[in-house]
Amino acid sequence: MTAATIPAHADLSGPLLRMLGRVEHGPTFDAMRAFTEARTPDTPDEIWLCEHPPVFTQGVAGRPEHVLGAGSIPVVATNRGGQVTFHGPGQVVAYPLIDLRRLGIFVKEYVYRVEEAAIRTLAEFGVTGHRVAGAPGIYVRLDDPFAHGALTGPADPRDPFRGLGKISALGIKVSNHCTYHGVALNVAMDLEPFDRINPCGYPGLRTVDLATLGVSTDWATAADLLARYLARLLSR
């Protein structure tokens, strides 16, 4: 795979950023798994940024009933956590290949930092991202995605996503303390395929992108911001 390489920092403590462009999901999955299996304690960390042609990916615990009707879009099994999601053009997909032991953090902290990178990226466009307890990823208020207030009060267990839309999905794999798979941020997509699934296993969950929220930007700008926030938060 060819890629543009951008040093994350002037020193050698941060991951290398590799902009892969539009690449097929299958070979990219194989490449990051091979990278992880072959790495040693001295292998530098990397973060791969890409977008994929339309594909549904199913996590290890994925239940087939969450795919309502894939149509002509392929459904592929992966070894990441989580349920089904959609990848397609106009979505930034970031794959951090990080040695957690060397970084000195555990999985819970890693998830927090990856989500924080998505939140900070959204903030660059004036959008406020929110976490929802027990539901990895980042969400926005549909009535006012630019409001700065925190979500208040406990979620309604009958409808924990009431008034929210999901703009960033997270699914990871950790092997021998090293991560792969990662996070997707919706920039300007055809969102219709999300109606063919229960996104991340949640019936009725609405999925949005920056364009839906009225934010005009391009893939490269969003990818560069997300990459640099990930590199900053995942550096020693």
C-alpha positions in Angstrom: 0.0 0.0 0.0 1.3 3.4 -0.9 0.7 6.4 1.4 1.8 9.9 2.2 3.6 10.0 5.4 3.4 13.0 7.7 5.6 13.2 10.9 3.4 13.7 13.9 6.0 15.5 15.9 9.5 16.9 15.6 10.7 14.3 18.0 10.3 10.5 17.7 7.8 10.1 20.5 4.6 10.3 18.4 3.1 8.0 15.8 3.6 8.4 12.1 0.6 9.6 10.2 -0.1 7.8 6.9 -2.7 9.2 4.5 -3.9 6.2 2.4 -6.7 7.9 0.5 -9.5 5.7 -0.7 -8.7 2.0 -0.3 -10.7 -1.2 -0.1 -11.6 -2.4 3.3 -10.4 -6.0 3.0 -6.7 -5.4 2.0 -6.5 -2.6 4.6 -7.8 -4.9 7.3 -5.3 -7.6 6.3 -2.4 -5.0 6.2 -3.1 -3.6 9.7 -3.5 -7.1 11.2 -0.2 -8.2 9.6 1.5 -5.0 10.8 0.3 -5.7 14.3 1.3 -9.4 14.3 4.8 -8.6 13.0 5.6 -5.6 15.2 8.2 -5.8 17.9 8.6 -3.6 21.1 10.7 -1.2 18.9 8.2 -0.9 16.1 7.1 2.8 15.8 3.4 3.5 16.2 1.4 4.6 13.2 -2.0 6.1 12.4 -3.6 5.3 9.1 -6.2 7.6 7.6 -8.4 6.5 4.7 -11.9 6.2 3.3 -13.5 3.0 2.0 -15.9 2.2 -0.9 -19.3 1.2 0.5 -19.2 -1.7 2.9 -20.9 -2.9 6.0 -18.6 -4.4 8.6 -19.7 -6.7 11.4 -17.9 -6.9 14.8 -17.1 -10.2 16.5 -20.3 -10.1 18.5 -22.3 -8.9 15.5 -25.8 -10.3 15.2 -27.2 -10.8 11.7 -30.6 -9.4 12.6 -29.0 -6.0 12.8 -28.5 -6.0 9.1 -32.0 -5.2 7.8 -31.3 -5.3 4.1 -27.8 -4.8 2.8 -28.8 -4.8 -0.9 -25.8 -4.7 -3.2 -23.4 -3.4 -0.4 -21.2 -6.2 0.9 -21.3 -7.3 4.5 -17.9 -8.4 5.9 -16.9 -10.0 9.2 -14.1 -8.4 11.1 -12.4 -9.1 14.5 -13.1 -5.7 16.0 -15.5 -5.2 18.8 -19.0 -3.9 18.4 -21.9 -4.6 16.0 -22.5 -3.6 12.4 -21.6 -0.2 10.9 -21.3 1.3 7.5 -18.2 2.7 5.8 -18.3 4.8 2.6 -17.0 7.7 0.7 -17.0 11.0 2.6 -16.2 9.3 5.9 -12.8 9.6 7.6 -11.6 6.3 9.0 -8.6 6.4 11.3 -6.7 3.2 12.3 -4.4 3.9 15.2 -1.7 1.1 15.5 -0.6 1.8 19.0 1.5 -0.1 21.5 -0.5 0.5 24.7 2.1 -1.0 27.0 4.8 1.4 25.7 2.4 4.3 25.9 1.6 3.3 29.5 -2.2 3.2 29.3 -5.0 0.6 29.4 -7.8 0.0 27.0 -10.4 2.2 28.8 -8.0 5.2 28.7 -7.2 4.4 25.0 -10.9 4.5 24.2 -11.3 7.8 26.1 -8.5 9.4 24.1 -9.7 8.2 20.7 -13.2 9.6 21.5 -11.5 12.8 22.8 -9.7 13.2 19.4 -13.1 13.0 17.6 -14.6 15.5 20.1 -11.8 18.0 19.5 -12.0 17.6 15.7 -15.7 18.4 15.8 -15.0 21.4 18.0 -12.8 22.8 15.2 -16.1 23.1 13.2 -18.1 24.5 16.1 -19.9 21.2 16.7 -20.2 19.8 20.3 -19.6 16.1 20.5 -21.0 14.1 23.4 -20.3 10.7 25.0 -23.2 8.4 26.0 -22.5 6.0 28.8 -22.2 2.4 27.6 -22.4 3.3 23.9 -18.9 4.0 22.5 -18.7 6.7 19.9 -19.6 10.3 19.7 -23.0 11.9 19.4 -24.5 15.3 18.7 -27.7 17.1 19.7 -29.9 17.1 16.7 -31.9 20.2 17.8 -28.7 22.3 18.3 -25.4 20.5 17.5 -23.5 23.8 18.2 -24.7 24.1 21.8 -21.9 23.9 24.3 -23.8 22.6 27.3 -23.2 19.0 28.5 -25.9 16.4 28.4 -27.9 16.6 31.6 -29.8 14.0 33.5 -29.8 10.2 33.1 -30.6 8.8 29.7 -34.1 7.4 29.2 -33.5 3.6 29.3 -36.4 3.2 26.8 -34.8 5.6 24.4 -31.2 6.4 25.4 -30.5 8.3 22.1 -33.5 10.5 22.2 -32.6 13.8 20.5 -29.2 12.5 19.5 -27.5 11.5 16.3 -24.3 9.5 16.0 -21.5 11.2 14.1 -18.5 9.0 15.0 -18.3 5.2 15.5 -15.6 3.3 17.4 -14.6 -0.3 17.1 -11.2 -1.6 18.2 -9.1 -4.8 18.5 -6.2 -5.2 20.9 -3.7 -7.9 20.4 -0.6 -8.3 22.7 -1.3 -4.8 24.0 -1.3 -3.3 20.5 -4.4 -1.8 18.9 -5.9 -1.8 15.4 -9.2 -1.0 13.8 -10.3 2.4 15.2 -12.7 5.3 14.7 -14.8 6.7 11.8 -16.0 10.3 11.5 -18.8 11.1 9.2 -18.0 14.2 7.1 -20.1 14.3 3.9 -21.6 11.0 3.1 -24.6 9.3 1.5 -26.2 8.3 4.8 -29.0 6.2 3.2 -27.1 2.9 3.9 -27.3 3.5 7.6 -31.1 3.0 7.2 -30.4 -0.6 6.1 -28.9 -1.5 9.5 -29.4 -1.0 13.2 -26.3 1.2 13.6 -23.9 -0.3 16.1 -26.8 -2.6 17.2 -29.2 0.1 18.2 -32.6 0.1 16.4 -33.7 3.5 15.4 -30.4 5.2 16.1 -30.0 8.1 13.7 -26.7 8.7 12.0 -25.5 12.1 10.9 -22.5 13.8 9.3 -21.0 17.2 9.3 -22.8 18.1 6.1 -26.2 17.2 7.6 -25.4 19.6 10.4 -24.7 22.4 8.0 -20.9 22.3 8.2 -19.1 22.6 4.9 -15.7 21.0 4.8 -13.8 18.5 2.8 -12.4 15.0 3.6 -8.8 16.1 3.6 -9.3 18.9 6.1 -11.3 16.7 8.5 -8.8 13.8 8.1 -5.8 16.0 8.9 -7.4 17.4 12.0 -8.5 14.0 13.3 -5.0 12.6 12.6 -3.2 15.3 14.4 -5.5 15.2 17.5 -5.1 11.4 17.6 -1.3 11.7 17.3 -1.2 14.3 20.1 -3.3 12.3 22.4 -1.6 9.0 21.6 2.0 10.2 22.0 4.3 9.6 24.9 
